């Protein structure tokens, strides 16, 4: 009989060693999956404290003398924290309200301070457990007589029952699926630890049976269940607490959480990227710093009146002019009171640009169909008619006239086709920074202007415009030479206005433009020749919101002004005084 008892005793002691190795390995593995996760860190705390407890228990039963047994008993006093860490882990894993950051004070007072007190009492006194020699068994530890030992056991029992209850409640609350299966295994494992712990610490001592703590059998079962949950259901790699932070961190849309005063509480990396700042620079900043005040006022109104909103489009300030789509909803505190607003921000600049490009393309196709098809059709008809007359009688007395008109028709067709090719390219390529002086120099050198003085007075600035913008300078010069009559002079200047706008002026001493034609000249098909040049120029400039107008006085010369907004120009290397100042 004694041999059977010895074998059974050795098996129980062996469970302590198995428990130590199992919990340590499992805890380190779970922690390695996501070290930043509170759930994973708490589980590591559970396993490490259980490992220390198991080692202390193992060495206690291998100690031959009183001093050694007492040392390892007191070294195992941290067993109280196994219960505390298990409860905290269960609450956090099941997303219990008490696990939230604002409830840390409650957990500190209700869990950790009592655990620390009982641990210190176990380390330095005999108020909880004592070592005694039991005939036939050797040195064993017994519960001390008195209220402190009873209070420690009652406290640990209450904490573990609380943990089991939290696990079961969460399991029943969660919808069927992977997470519910995880919660079920955690609840069963915790309950198993409680059962074996109660058997060893409460039930068997009542009958005078003092043996190796059976709680380590429960801990081994708990570890096996957790291992199964890891392998089968992705525990610690896929749970509400591990998945949600990872989703928020990696989601392509920006997330911003603000308080009721509009101060940023939390963000993700995507939000920082949208706003063009480092993620750490967003914390505690007013959201109005990154979203225009009018937009944020609209957000507050929508949240107040509607409760939630979506698809609010906002254009940010600055050179990039990003278009953002914002959705939001109010956030309440645990008492149901308004606490803040959560915003989901999506950069739709590319989508809006694509939509604009599509609309522009459709407008271009429509315009080309209206202009070129009609005009080219007429020219082709005329060309065919003149060629037909020439073919009938090559010696006809009007042959030279027909030939001349045929050549003119062919030239007009050529211009129509050239315009079609160039027109289709507006807005196709990304705007670029282009030196204004270079644009003017190339246009002046490319155009024939005998006897015409062209003076240029501009500082070295760059214009952010469509790559076709040099065509604008050429068109303005060519238009002045074609319609200028007794033109003798063209003056080009660039002046910065009081509001930061750069005004580029093309002024000549020709007949000018009548007042009733100042706007019509920018319409396609208006005027002599093709009537494309000025309209074409306006469309090119409009890509980056640059305007053009005619402000001259009839009979005194034409004056075309190109209005470049502040964000669409920059000084390269300012000469003394920079661009001339006007107004």
PyMOL commands that set and color helices and strands:
alter all, ss='L'
color gray80, all
select helices_A, chain A and resi 2-33+38-61+66-93+97-99+101-124+147-173+178-206+215-233+240-250+269-275+279-281+287-289+293-306+349-392+399-423+436-446+467-483+515-517+520-522+533-542+566-568
alter helices_A, ss='H'
color red, helices_A
select strands_A, chain A and resi 129-134+138-143+254-259+264-267+308-315+323-332+338-347+432-435+453-457+461-465+489-497+502-508+547-550+559-564+569-571+580-582
alter strands_A, ss='S'
color yellow, strands_A
deselect
rebuild
show_as cartoon
